[in-house]
């Protein structure tokens, strides 16, 4: 967090909640007439937008005005826990044959025959 965000949060921010990652969510205490309120997140650790769970994402983007909490969080049995974006990390998915996964591609099956015009 830079000094501008810290100062704005101290002067005008109202803490509305936090998520399982430790991120804190704020809204502007001084609403401007005719404009919707400002909402923002202060990340706990690495600043990565994919670390915002879906229920907080919809609140940040004004899809809902209801502040998420554990009581209102409706989970379906098929839903997995939120995972941050792993692209660029050691845990990122690398398909077989990828340079960083060994680079050994399986041999072709020889079932391909190129088309040749008559």
Buried (B, 14 or more C-beta within 10 A) or exposed (E): EEEEEEEBBEEEBEEBBBBEBEBBBBBBEEEEEEEEEBBBBBBEEEEEEEBBBEBBBBBBEEEEEEBBEEEEEEEEEEEEEBEBEEEEEEEEEEEEEEEEEEEEEEEEEEEEEEEEEE
